[in-house]
Amino acid sequence: MGVYKRKDGQDGYLADIFANHKRVARRAFKARREAEAWFKAQSADLLRGELRIHDKRTPPLLFGDLANLFLDQAKAHLAHATYIGYRGRVAASLMPAFGGLRAVAVTRADVLAWRTERLQATAHPSQVNHDMDILRAVLFFGVERGYLPANPAARIRHQHEPKIVERRFYSPAEMEAMLSKLDPATEDHGLVLAAFSTGLRPRELAAFRFEWIDWSREAIDVPNTRLFSPKSHKPRTIPLLVRLREWLAAQGRTEGPVFRSCQPGRRGGPVKSFTKRVLRIRRLTRTEFDLYDARHTYASQLLAAGAPLPEVQAVMGHSDIKTTMGYSHLAPSYLANVRQIAGAAFGEAPVRPLRVVNASDCTPVAPLASDKRTPRKR
């Protein structure tokens, strides 16, 4: 038991671990320092009872069994929805490819081939990356428990995820046409009206309560409390428009959720009934209505009307102004306004905007006699 120099004519050192007078582990190293470090680590695991002793009589551990052990320990500390998602992805993506293989037989080449096959099967890169994260976690669990010597998926990078989401901008006529197809007395009408009038996120709309409304100031105060916290984790105030205020007042309530069938689910997220409500609105209006498109339309209209970027950032709840600047291409030229303000501060005369003159409005002028050029003498 210990570290000693090899006696078989080869260079290097051997390290042996014994338990119950039997050698249970041996590894070869080129340097004595590496052999001693491994020996100390394995000896500490042996004293703690955490050293996994390989028995040749026991069948090899399959990847499917390792994945089930991982899910069993993950169930204790993961959220229920996250655990259900992990279990579904393991069953749908990992088990068909690796379930029948020995865990120690999974190589880096197998993982890369599986990822390539998934991408060629028209799977989205984000989904493949998510499955890769779960596979990496399962293999890392095997390394921690001593079932695997190394994680073959440890240094495989994520696949590039192209941003293909394109938000739609609704014109005022399209918004009116959508609202006209919904009964004003229903919450469907109120949800569409609130989405276009406030720019609230879907999760904020699901948690929208009458207690957030300040009727005297005509404002909506989005809170940041233990019961509800927005994405930016900061409270903000949104102006309450007249049309939405009239619809809210017509509900005859002053407390409780505005949309009673859209209660926030686990961790503040919207429940399935909220998704069903959006699907019903699409069916009634015969449109591809999306709550994020309504939020995009709200920000775009504010900037198109000349609202300053910091004010739009505060209303939208963006943590970084760069996010708000993504809508700046719809705003009028703010450089002209800055030029006027800066010129007035330094005592310059205001710059008049250039006027476009048509060629038909111009009168041709005869050239002067002094403008005639005389040919050079050679």
Residue pairs with C-beta under 8 A, 6 or more apart in sequence:
1 16
1 17
1 18
2 15
2 16
2 39
3 13
3 14
3 15
3 32
3 35
3 36
3 39
4 13
4 14
5 12
5 13
5 14
5 32
6 12
6 13
6 14
6 28
11 30
12 28
12 29
12 30
12 31
13 28
13 29
13 30
13 31
13 32
13 35
14 26
14 27
14 28
14 29
14 35
15 26
15 27
15 29
15 35
15 36
15 38
15 39
15 42
16 23
16 25
16 26
17 23
17 24
17 25
17 26
17 39
17 42
17 43
17 46
17 51
18 24
19 46
19 51
19 53
24 51
24 53
24 54
25 42
25 51
25 53
25 54
27 35
27 38
29 35
29 38
42 51
45 51
45 146
50 146
51 146
52 145
52 146
52 147
60 102
60 103
60 104
61 102
61 103
61 104
61 142
61 147
62 99
62 100
62 101
62 102
62 103
63 94
63 98
63 99
63 100
63 101
63 102
63 103
63 106
63 138
64 95
64 98
64 99
64 100
65 103
66 103
66 138
66 141
66 142
66 147
67 90
67 94
67 95
67 99
67 138
69 141
69 145
70 137
70 138
70 141
70 142
71 83
71 86
71 87
71 90
73 141
74 83
74 86
75 83
78 86
79 266
79 267
80 266
81 266
86 134
89 130
89 131
89 134
90 134
90 138
93 118
93 131
93 134
94 131
94 134
94 135
94 138
97 114
97 117
98 106
98 110
98 114
98 135
101 110
103 139
103 142
103 147
103 148
104 147
104 148
104 149
106 139
106 152
107 152
108 152
108 153
108 156
110 152
111 132
111 135
111 152
111 153
111 156
112 156
115 128
115 132
115 156
115 159
118 128
118 131
119 125
119 128
119 159
124 161
125 159
125 160
125 161
125 162
126 161
128 159
129 158
129 159
129 161
132 153
132 156
132 158
132 159
135 153
136 151
136 153
136 154
136 156
139 148
139 151
139 152
139 153
139 154
140 151
140 154
142 148
142 151
143 149
143 150
143 151
167 292
167 293
167 296
168 288
168 290
168 293
168 296
168 297
169 293
169 296
169 297
169 300
169 330
170 178
170 196
170 293
170 294
170 297
175 196
175 297
178 192
178 285
178 287
178 289
179 189
179 192
179 193
181 284
181 285
181 286
182 188
182 189
182 192
182 281
182 284
182 285
183 189
184 247
187 258
187 259
187 260
187 261
187 277
188 277
188 280
188 281
188 284
189 247
190 247
190 248
190 251
190 258
190 259
191 205
191 259
191 262
191 277
191 281
192 281
192 285
192 289
192 294
193 243
193 244
193 247
194 200
194 205
194 208
194 244
194 258
195 205
195 291
195 294
195 295
195 298
196 294
196 297
196 298
197 241
197 243
197 244
197 298
198 220
198 238
198 244
198 298
199 238
199 294
199 295
199 298
199 299
199 315
199 316
200 208
200 222
200 238
200 295
201 230
201 231
201 291
201 292
201 295
201 317
202 270
202 274
202 291
202 292
203 230
203 231
203 264
203 268
203 269
203 270
204 222
204 230
205 259
205 262
205 270
205 291
206 259
206 262
206 263
206 264
206 269
206 270
206 271
206 274
207 228
207 257
207 264
207 268
208 257
208 258
208 259
209 255
209 256
209 257
209 258
210 248
210 253
210 254
210 255
210 256
210 257
210 258
211 255
212 220
212 221
212 222
212 223
213 219
213 220
213 221
213 240
213 248
214 220
214 221
214 240
215 245
218 239
218 240
218 245
219 237
219 238
219 239
219 240
220 237
220 238
220 239
220 240
221 235
221 236
221 237
222 230
222 235
222 236
222 237
222 238
222 317
223 235
224 230
224 233
224 234
224 235
228 264
228 268
229 268
230 236
230 317
231 317
232 317
232 318
232 319
234 317
234 319
236 314
236 315
236 317
237 314
237 315
238 315
239 315
240 248
248 258
251 258
257 263
259 274
259 277
261 273
261 274
261 277
262 270
262 271
262 273
262 274
262 277
263 271
263 273
264 270
264 271
265 271
265 272
278 289
278 290
278 291
281 289
282 288
282 289
295 316
296 327
298 316
299 312
299 316
299 324
299 327
300 327
300 330
302 311
302 312
302 315
303 309
303 312
303 327
303 328
303 330
303 331
304 330
304 331
304 332
306 331
306 332
307 331
308 334
309 321
309 324
309 325
309 328
309 331
309 334
310 321
312 324
312 327
313 321
313 323
313 324
316 323
316 324
318 324
328 334
336 353
339 351
340 350
340 351
343 349
343 350
343 351
344 350
